[in-house]
Amino acid sequence: MSSKPDKIVVALVGQPNSGKSTIFNMLTGARQHIANYPGVTVEKKSGFFHQDGICIEPVDLPGTYSLTSYTEEERIARDFLLTESPSVVVDVMDASNLERSLYLLFQVAEMGIPIVVNLNMMDVAEKRGYKINTERLSHQLGVSVISTVGNKGRGKDKLKQAILESSKKVDAVPFHISYGDALEPILNSLEKRLSEDSGLSQRYPLRWLAVKLMENDEEAQRAVRRYSNENDQILAFVEEKTADFIQKHKKSPKKVIAVSRHSNAQKIIETSLLREKEFTRTLTDKIDSAVCNRFSGPVILAATIYTMYNLAIVQGYKITTYTWPLLAWSRDIVALLLPPEGFVFDPFIRSISLWVVDGTIAVLNYIPIFLILFALIAILEDTGYMARMAFILDRIFRHFGLHGQSVLPMIIGGLYVGGCAVPGVMACRAMKDEKAKMATIMIMPLMNCLAKIPFYVLMIGIFFAAYRGIAMFFIATITLIIALSIAKILNLTVLKKKLSAPFVMEMPPYHMPTVRGVLSRCLERTWLFVKKIITIVIAVSAVVYALLYLPGLSEERKIQFITQGNQAQQNFFNKIGRDNPYAGLITGDNLNKFSAYWNDYRKAKMGAGSQEAMEAIDQKFRTKDPEFFKIVKRGKYETKGRLIRDKQAKDVYNAYKELDKTRNRLRREQNEEIIIASFMGRTGRFIEPLTQWAGFNWRINIALISAFAAKENSVATLGGIYQSSSGEQKTLEERIKEKEGGWTPLHALAIMLFMAMYPPCIPTLMMIHLETASTKWMLFATFYPIVLGIIISILVFTGGNLLGLSGFQAMIAFYILALILLISMGLIRRETEFT
């Protein structure tokens, strides 16, 4: 070589739990870049280090057991090796599980790229009594073999030097294993046939492509169809040779290839690995005797899941009480920069800006939950318990197109009550099986997120007060029953063509997670969420605002509201009198300033938790505006240690309290009318002829539509729509009963079931879009729950009325029907995809 290369690209491959990410961190330190591969959700890590003056860029490929095309991780790793042409591949192996690791190495070697074998976790292998002859192993494989202990930095310099030296061996002859006298002639003839096709020979390693075609690999077949001018002839040749082989040897080439790899791995192990001491039960074996036990295992799993749920969701929400003031403060800063609010109507730019800001900080409020959740997931992954969790529950879940890894996202999303679908969808990222992953994401809308609970409590409190416990148990468990049935239906229909990986269940040894590893992954995943989701939420929030608040009120109606507001202000000034010394302080624009001061003081008092806090708030607002402070204190304040009772300030306080009540009523009424007249409100009236069969009127339609942005909106919108005409202080439950006198528990049951099936909030839909990298699946997750909810609600309401059932009777009948459907779905035989 006449000159040194500017940069060497190194691909790090390895099976899960081999310590590959630890080696990546050891090589690159803090010089890392985290992103996503284009069009997918799998993280892409790259970094750099220098060796002998040359910049070397390691790329941490997703952990994978093989280079087939079953999972997203396998396809990404394989495509990178084929298309990016790295100078070196570092195959990171778990030295204590060498035989299993060689299976992946054999496949990488067939790609013809220089390889460095990294035997990681040598300390674990030594504790187990293994002694690996690295020189003999290197001779057998024909590649450099370097021992490391990644979490301690041992072997770092040797590994860096081996990478640099291997990158110079561009003409090195790659080793490959023999697949037997029966199959090798076929592979050789196929390889020769492929070499004659320039479209393939210039793009792919021919030995690798020949093997993959004989393995019946779909991606390899697709490559032939795309790039070969003789694709039909080549695929027909492969099909003919495969059929002849099966007929002659009574086994498939795919099976022979797999057996050959395992037998070659065993031969290498026999000559390269020695056991210095007799095998004794390891700590992992002792822990697994309890963790994987058929009796104690589920109990430990339940305790682990409860702990995760409690720490991430329950405690995470508690932390938001401390972070929310910071977000609210940022919202107040934005509000100060916008045009001031009006007495009844706010400027459009202020309304839409604050609406978008509110939606954005609502998403940012999840950050404490995400930080805890991602940290806990990283701990479970690093310790090795995640694999045990999947193993324990796979036996049940696999009957419904899911597997054990589905349970964690479902728990976080609200398997019982009180979860959150946003982190639930994000937790699906760890799933390797594409079909099970998609099924889990698609049933996430059916989980009971925390935002649905106020609506359930409202309906149950009105119509099922005598059966509160039973009703809440029903709504909490019926969602799981329906979700499992839907998962099976999706697997049999829209997900039928999705690739499903064989559920390889490896039980890695337990490891103590490192603080750095847990924190780095926790922060990386959270930052990716923040970067990607915020921009989408801002755009969608603006659209939802338009649907809820446009086209707005007519000019005539606006004038009526403004007139009422002006009259209320005039009444206020008449009450306090022109001679009141405070009247001049709150005239004109100062009235709006005082209104903001009044509201800020009330909010501050509500947040005060002690007498000391109250005194600090008083001092703050006294300094801010001493005259306004006298009014909000009802004319009772101290000056130079002397208590003052200011009757005129108290008169202003009492008069403004009435004015504030009138102002809030006018703002509430105009907001209600705007919503009713909006595009969303018109939609609620338009669909009433259909939804009446489900027991919904136009008011409920509007509340449910408004809940699309966030489920909390449903109760808030109902509060605005069902207002007391008499002005009496009545609860929302009382107001609904008053205006909907014809409603029965059957109405409430149908409405609750629709809410249970209702699509997730906008942040969740955005997360589904990110995790699936597909607008199509996001729209599917939006609309199929609506259709499902309408069908269920009509079945319950109309069917219950026809059968003369009460709400409680319909609840029991529907629960039994759902259980029958669940059992039926579970009994449908799963399609056999792998032999």
N, C-alpha and C positions, 0 to 999 in steps of 0.2 A: 504494500500500500504506500502510495507516495505521500499522502498527507493524512493527518488524523481527522476522524469525523467530528463534526461540530457537536453532535448529540447522539447518544445510543439509547434506543428505546428497549426497555426490558419488561417482559410480561411476567407477572407473578401469578402462577396457577397453583391450585391445591384444593384438596377436599375440605369440606367444612370441619372446623375444630382442629385443623392442622397447625394453627398459629400463624397463618399467612398474613393476616393484618398486623400481627405483632412484628413479623419480619419486615413488613412494609414500613411500619413506624420506626423500627430500629435503623433501617437504611436511610430514611428521609428526614427523621426528626420532625421539626416544625415546618419543613419546606414542603407543604402539601397543598393540593387544590382538590376541592370536593365539588362534584357536579353530578348530573344524571346523564346516562347515555341517551342520545336523541330518540325521542318517541317512546321511551320506556321509563319505568320508575326505579330501576336498579341503580344504585349509586356507583359513580365512576370516581375512583381515587387515583391521582397521579402526583408525583413529587419529583425531587431530583437530589442528586449528590454528585460530588466530583471525585474522580479517581485518576491519579496521574495526569491531572490537567484536563481531563475529558469529562464533559457533563453527561451524566447517565440519568435517564428518566424512567424510574420504575412505575408501572401501571398495575394497580391491584385489581385483578379480574375477580368477578364473583366466584365464591366457593362453589365447587361442583364435583360430583362423584365421577362423572364421565363427560365425554364430548358428543353426546347424542343430541337430539333436538326436542326433548320432552319438556324442559322447563325454560323459562326466560333466561335464567342464569347460564344454563348450558349453551343456549344459542348465542348469547352475548360473548361468552368466553371463546367459543369456537369461531365466531365471525371475526373477532378481533385478531386472533392468531392467523386467520386466513387472509384478511383484507389489509390489516395494518402492517404486516411484515415486520414484526419486532426482530431486533438483532439477536436477542437471547431470550429463552424461556427459563425462568427459575421455578422448578417444581418443588413447592414446599411440602414436605412429607412429615407426618407424625411418626417419629422414629420408633414409638412403642406399638405402632400398628403398620408396620412396613409392608406386609403382604397386601393389605387392602389398598395402600397408597400406590403400589406399582401398577394397578389396573389403569389408573388415569395416565401414568407416565407412558405406558405402551401406546396409548392413543395419541398423546402429544408427539411422541417420537416419529409417528407415521407422517407428520406434517413436514418433516425435514428441516426443522429449525434447530440451531444449536441449543443445547440444554445444559443447565446446571442443576444437579439434584441437591436440595437442601434438606438434610436430616435435622429437623427441628425437634425441640423438646427432648434432647438427649438425656437430660437429667431424669426425666420421667422413665425413659427406657432403662437407664442404669438402675433406678430404684426397683424396677421390676425384674432385675437380674439379666437384662439383655446386653450382649456385647456384639456390636456390629463391626465387621471387618470392612471398613470404608474403602480400602485399597482394592480388595477383591471385588467389592460391589462396583467400584468404578471401572475395573477391568471388564467385568461381565456386561455392564451397560454401555461402556465406551464413552462415558461422560464424566465430568468432574463431580465429585461427591463431597460436600462440605457439611460438617456437623455444627449445629448452633444450639444455643439456649436463648431464644429470642427475647423473653421477658427480662433477661439479665444482661443482654448485650454480648454474650459470649459467641465468638466466631464471626463477628461483624466484618472485621478487616479481611479475613480470608475469603469470605463470601463476596465482598466487593471486588477483590482482586480476581477471583474466579470468573465473575461476570465479565470483567474487562477482557480477560484472556480468551474466554469462549466467544466473545463477539468478533474476534479476529479470525476465528476458524470458519470462514465463509464456505470453504470447500470441504468441510468435514462430512464424511459419509454417515448418515443417520443409521442407527441400528433399528432393526425391526424383528419381531418374533415370527416364528413360523407357525402357520395355522394348519399344518399337517399335509401329508402326501395327497390327500383327496382334494383339499381345497386350494392349495398353493398353485397348481397348474391353472385352475380357473381364474385365480386372481392375476396370475402373470399374463394370461391371454387377454383378460379384460383391461389390464393396465396398458398392454400394447395397443389395444383397440382405442383406448382413450388418448394415447399419445399421438394418434393420427388426427385427432380433432384439435385444431388450433384454438378454438373457442374455449376448450376446457384445459388443455395442457398449459396454456399461458396463465391460467387463473388459479388452478388448484394443484396440490401435490397428488400425483397420479396414484401412488400406493394408497394414500389415505382415501381418495375418492373411490377407488376400486373396492376397498374394504367396506366403506359406508354403503355403497350400492348393494353389496351382497348381504349387508345387515338390514336391507330394506328401509334405509333411512329416508324419510320424506324430504328433508331439506336437500339431501344429495340428489334425489330424483328431480326436485324442483330446479336445482342448478343445471342439471343436464337439459331439461326442457327449455330453460332460458337461454343458455349459452351455446348449445351444440347445434350444428347444422344437420346432424344425423341423430337427433334425440330419440326418435321413434325406434330406429334400428338398434341403438345402444341399449335402451330400456327393454326392448324385446329380447336382445341377447342376454341381458341380466336375468330376465324372467325365465327364459328357456334354461339357462344354466342352473338357476335356483331350483326349478321344477325337477330337472334331471338329478340334481344332487339329493333332493329330498326323497325321490323315488328310489335311488340307489342305496342311500345310507340311512334312510328312515329318521332323519333329523334335519333341522333347518341349518343353513350356513350361519345364521345369527347365533344359534346355540353353540355351534362348533367354535366360532370365534370367541365367544365368552368363556367357554371351557378352556380353550387354548391359552387365553390370557391368564386365567387363574392357575393353570398347571405350570406355566412358565414362571409365574410369580413364586409358586411353591419351590420350584427348582432353585431359583436364585436365593430364596430365603434359606434353604437347606445348606447352602455353601457359604453364605455370608453372615448368618446370624447364629450366635451361640447363646445358650442360657447357662449362666454361671451358677445359678442356684435353683433349687426346686421351687416350683410355682406355689405361692401361698396366696391366700385370699387378700386382695388389696382393700384399701379403704373404700374404693369405689364399689367393690363387690359387697362389702358389708353395708354400705348405705343403701345400695339398690335392693338388698334383701328386705328392706322396709319400704323404700320409696316405690318400688315396682311390685310389691306384694298385692295380691288381688283383694285383700281386705284393708290393710293399712294404707295402700297406695292412694285409693280414692279419697280417704280422709285427709291425708297430707296434701293432696292436690287441692281439695276444697279449701283447706286452710291457707294454702299459698295463693289461690285465686282471690280469696276474701281479703288477704293482706294486701295484694296488689291493688284490688279495687278500692280498699279503704285508703291506702296511701296515695294512689294516683287521683282518684275521683273525689273521695270525701275530703281528705286532707288537702288535696290540690285546690278544691273549691274554697276551703278555709283560707288558704294562702292568698287567694284572689281578693279577700277582704282587705289585704294590705297593699296589693298591687293595683287594685281598682282605683283608689284615690289618685295614684299617679296618672292613670289613663284619663280619669275624670278631669284632672288638672290640665292635661294636654288638650282635652276637649274645651275646657274653659278658655284656654289661650287662643284656640282657633275662633271661638265665639267672640272674643274681644276684637279680633282682627276683621270681623264681618260687620256689615251694617247692623245697627241696633234693632232689637225686636220692636214690633209695634204693639199697640194696646190690644188689638184683636188679631190683626193680620201681620205676619212677618214678611219681610222682603223675600222674594223667591230665591235669591242667591244664598241668603242665610238659611232658609228651610232645607234646600237640597244639600248644601254643604254640611250642615249639622247632621242630616240624615245619613250621608255617606260616612262622616266621621264616626257616628254612633255605630254603624254597621262594622266599620273597621276595628274600632276598639273592642267591640263585642267579640271579634275573632281573636284579637291580641290577648284578651282576658283568659284565653285557654292556655297561654304559654306556661304558667306554673304546672298545670296538669300534664302538658307534654314533656316538660323537663323531668318530672318525677317518673312518668310512664316510660320514656325512652331510657332513662337510667335503670329502671327496674328490668326492662326487657334486655338491656345489655348485660345486666348481672345474671339473669336467667340463662342467656345464651352462653356467657363465658363460663359459668359454673357447670353447664351441661344439663341443667334441669329441664330446659325447654323441650329437649328430646324425650325425656320421661313423661312430661305432660302430654305430648302428642301420642305417645305409645299407649298410655292408660285409656284415653278417650277415643282412640281411633276405632276400636272394635264396634262402638255404637254409631259414631258419626259417619263411618264409611258407608253405612246402609242408606244414607241420604245424600250421597254425593259430596260429602265433606270429609274431613279427617281431623285428627286430634289437634292440629295446629289452628283449627277454626275456633276453638273454644275461647282462647284469650281475646281475640277481637270481639267476639260475641259478648263476653263478660263486660269488657270495657264499654261496648256500645249500649249496654243495658239489657243483659240477658234476663235479669229480674226487673228491677226498677232503678232509675236514678243514674244511668250511665250517660255516655256522650258518644254520638255516632262519629264525630270528627276524628278523635284519637282511635276509635274502633276501626275505622277504615284504614287509618295509617298503620295500625298494628298488623294488617294483612300483608304488609310489605315483606315480612319475614317468611311468608309461605312460598314453597317451591313449586307446588302443584298448581299449574295455571287454571285448570278447571275448578278445583276446590277453592282456589283463591277468588276466582270470579264469582262463584256461587256464594261465598261468604260475604263478599262486598255487596252483592245484589240483595241479600237478605238483611243487610244492616239497617235499611229504612224501617224494618219491622220491629227493631229492638225498642225498648222503652227508655228513651233518653230522658234526662232530668226535666227538660223543657215541657214534656207532655204531662208530667205529674200534676201541675196545677189544674189543668183541664179535667183530668180524671177525678181529682178531689172535688172540684166544683160539681160535676155531674153526679158523682156518688153521694155527695152531701145533700143534694136536692132530691134525688129519686131513689137512692138505695141506702138511706140513713140507717135503716134497721139491719142491713146486711153489709156494713162497711168492710169488715174483714174479708168476707167471702167475695165481695165484688172486687176488692183490690187483688186478692189471690187469683181470681179469674182473669183479670186484665193483665196481670203479670206473667201468668203461665200460658195463656192462650196464644200470646205472640210467639213464644218458643215453639209451640205445637205447629202453628201455621208456618213459621219460618222454616222448620225442618222439612215440612211437606213441600213448600215452595222450592227449597233447594233441590229436592229430588226431581220435581217437575222441570226445573230449569236445566238440570243435567240431562234429562231425557229429551229436551226440546232445543232451546236457543243455545245451550252450551254443549250440545252433542258433538259438534265438530271441534271443540276446543281440545287441545292436547292435554292428556292426563299422564303424569309421571308415575312410574311404579313407586309405591310408598316405601322407599328405602329407609329403614329405621335403625340408625346407628346410635349406639349408646356410648358416647365419648366418656373418658374418665373425667371425674370432677376436678375442676381447677379453681383456684382462688382468683377472682377477677382483680385486675389492676385498677387503681383509681384513675390513672391517666386514660386507660382504654375506655372505661365507662363514661367518663366526663367528655372525652373527645367525640364519641359516637352520639352521646346525648345532645351535645351542643350542635354538632353537624346536622343532625336530623331536624332539630328545632329550627335552625337557621334556614335550611332548605324550605321548610314549611312557611316561615315568615316571608321569605323572598317571593315565593311563587303564589301564595294564596292572597296576599294583600291586594295586588294589582287586579286580580280577578274579582275580589269582593267589591272593590271600589266601582268597577264597571257595572256589575250586576246590581249593586245597591241603587245606582242611578236609574237603572231600568225599572226596578221595583217601585221606586219613588214615583216615577212617571205613571205607572199603572195604578197606583193607589191615590194619587193626588191630582191627576189631570183628567179632564180638561178644566176642572175647578168650578167655582160658583159663577153664576151669572152676575153681570154688573149691578143689576137691580138688587139682588140678594146681598151683594157685598155692601152696597150703600145702606141697606137696612141694618146690617150688623154694625157698620161704622156709626150709624145714627144712634143705635142703642148704646154703643160704647161711649159716645160723646155725652149722651144723656146721663149715663152712670157717673161720668166724671163731673158733670155739672152738679148732680145731686151731692156728690162728695164735697165739693167746694161750698155748696149751700149749707151742708151740715156743720162744717168746721167754722164757717163764717169768715167774712172778709177781714175782720179785725184780729183774727188769730195770727200771731207773729210767725207761725210756721207755714202759713199759706203761701207766702212768697217764695219759700224754699223749694216747693214742689209743684210749681206751675210750669207749663210748657214742657220742654224736653226734660226738665228736672224730675217730672213725674215718672218717666221711664227709668231714669237713673235711680230714683228712690225704689221703684218696683224691683230692679235688679238687686239693690242693696237689701231690701226686705227678703227676697227669695234666698240670697246668699246667706243671710244671717240665720234664717230658719233651717236651711240645710246644714249649716255648721253646728247649730245646737243639737240637731238630731244625731250628728256623729260624735257628740261629746260623751265620753264615758265616765267622767268624774267631775267633781266640783272644781278641781284645779283646771281641768280642761275648759269648763264653762267660763272661768275667770280669764283664762288666756284668750278665749274667743271674744269676750267682752272688750278686753283691752285692745285687741286687734281692730275690732270694728269701731271702737271709740276713736282710735287714732285715724282710721280711714276717713270718717266723717262724723265729727262730734255732734252736729245738729240732727242728722239722720238717726244717730245712736239714741238720742233722747226719745225719739218717737218709737222706735222698735222696742225700747225698754218700758213702754207704756207710761212714760213721764216719771218713772221712778228710777233715779240714778244718784250717784255720789259726786260731789264736787268739793275738793279739798277736805276730804274726810267727813263731809256733812251730807246727810241724806236729803235729797230734794224730791218733792212730790209736785210735778208740773202738770196741772190739770189740763192746760191747753195742749200739751204734747199727748196726753192721754186721749183727749177728744179726737185728735188727728189719728191716733192709733185705731180707735174704735171705728171711726168713719172709713179709714182705709181698709180695715179688715172686711167691711161690707163691700167696698169697691173691689177688693181683690177676689172676693167670692163671686161677684157678678162678672168680673173679667174672666175668671177661670171657666165660668158657665158658658159665656159667649164663645170663648176659644174652643171649648169642648163641643158645643153645638155646631159651630162652623166646620170643625174638623170632621164631625160625624156626617154632616151634609156633603162635604167634599168627598169623603170615602164612598158614600152611597151613590153619588153622581159620577164617580170615577169610572175608568174602564173596568177596574176590578169589581166595583159595585154593580155596574151594569151587567157584568158577567154573572154575578150572584143571582140577579133577578132573572136573567135569560135562562139559566140552567135549572131554575126552580121546578118547571114541569117534570124534569127527570128526577131531581133529588127528592121531590115530595114522596116518591115511592120508597125512599130510604128514611123518611121522617124528617128531612131537612127543609126548613123554609129559607127565604132569601137572607135573613139575618144570620143564620148559621152558615150559609154559603159564604157570606162576606167574611165572617170570622175565620172560617177554614182557609179561605183563599189568602187572607192576610197572614195566616200562620205559615204560609209557604216561605216567607222571608225568615221567620223564626217562630218556633212553636209557642213561645211566651206571648206572642201577639194575639193568639186566639182569645185568651181570657181578657187581655187589655181591650181588644176590639169589642168583645161582648159587653164589657163595662161601659164603653162609649155608646153602644147602640141601645142597650137596655137601661135608659136613664129614667129616673123617677119623675113623672109628670107633675106631681104635687110638690116637689121640692123637699120632701121629707128625707131624712137620713135613713135609707134602707140598704141592706146588704145586696150584693149582686144576686145571691140566691133568691132573695125575696122579690127583687125586681123581675127576674126571669119567670118566677112562678106567677107574678101578677100579670105580665104581658102574654105569657104562653099558658093560659089556663087549661087548654086542651091537651097539653103534653102529658104523656104517661111514661113510666119507666121503660117501656118498649122504645120510645123515641130516644131516650138517653142511652140505652144499650146500643142502638144502631149508631148513634153519633160517636160514642166511645170507641166502638170497633173500627169505625172509619178513621178516627184519629190514630188508633193503634197501627193501622196500615198506611197512614199518610206518608207522603214522600219526605225525605229528610230536609233539613233547613238548607239554605243556600251555601253556607260554608261547607257542609257535608257534601253537597253536590259538586262543589268545586274540588273537594278532596277526592271524590270518586273520579272526576275527570283527570286529576293528576295521577292517581294510582293506576288507572286503566289506560291512560294516554289515549282516550277515545271520547269524542263528543257523543258518539252513538250510544255507548254504554251509560253515559251520564243521563241522556234523555230517556233511555230505557228504565233506569233506576228512578226517574222522575214520574213516568206515566204508568208503569205497570202497577205500582202500589195504589194509584188512584182508581184504576179499573178494578183491581182486586177489592179495594175498600168499598166501592159502589156496589159490587156484586154481593159482598158479604152483608152490607147494610140493608140492601133490598131484600135479601133472603131472610134476614132476621126480622125486619120491620113488617114487610108485606106478608111474609110467610107466617110470622107470629100472629098477626091480625087475622089471617085466614083460618088459622088453627085455634084462635081464641086463647092464645097463651098470654100470661102476664109477663112482665119484664124478667122476673126472677126465673120463671119456668122456661122462657126462651133462652136465658143464659145457660141453664143446665142442659137443655136440648142441644144448643149449638156446641157446647163443650164436648158432649158425647159424640156428635157428628165429626168434630175436628179430630178427636182421638181415633175414631174409626178410619178417617182418611190418613192419619199419620201411620197407623199400623199397616194399612194397605200399601202406602208408599214404601215403607220399610221392607215389605215382603217382595216387592218387585225386584227381580234378580238383576244385579248389576252386570253391565256389559263387560265381557272378558276382553281386555285389550292387550294383555301381555302373556306370553307363554314361554 
